[in-house]
Structure formats: structure tokens, C-alpha cells
């Protein structure tokens, strides 16, 4: 259930990333409220990817799903 909620929120963020040639994929949603994602395309090598991860992806997910504690990037 939580995974589906996270997927839905990521669906709102993806168009913004895809507009710039990047994307995000959900890797895992852990029981402790940590979401693991992989940035792909232009986002994977972008020097601004940390800001994108925290300011766009994590902020949006945490706003809509308060039980999520953090979002981390995996390779």
C-alpha cells in the first residue's frame, strides 16, 4: 500500500525530470520510512541531482505521505 502511494507521488514528479532528460525510478520502500530511488538519464550525472532529490522528490513525497522519513539515492 505504501509503495503504491510513493509510486503515485513519483508520477507527479517524473514529468518535471523528464522535461530535462532525466527520470527517477523507485527501488524500495522500507518499513522504517526510507524510500530508495535511482536517478537516471540526465539526472544521474547532474551536479544538481542532490538538490533535485531533496528539494523536489523528497519534499513532495514527505508532504503527501507524512510517514516517509527520507528519500535516498542508490546507484
Order of alpha helices (4+ residues) and beta strands (2+ residues): alpha-beta-beta-alpha-beta
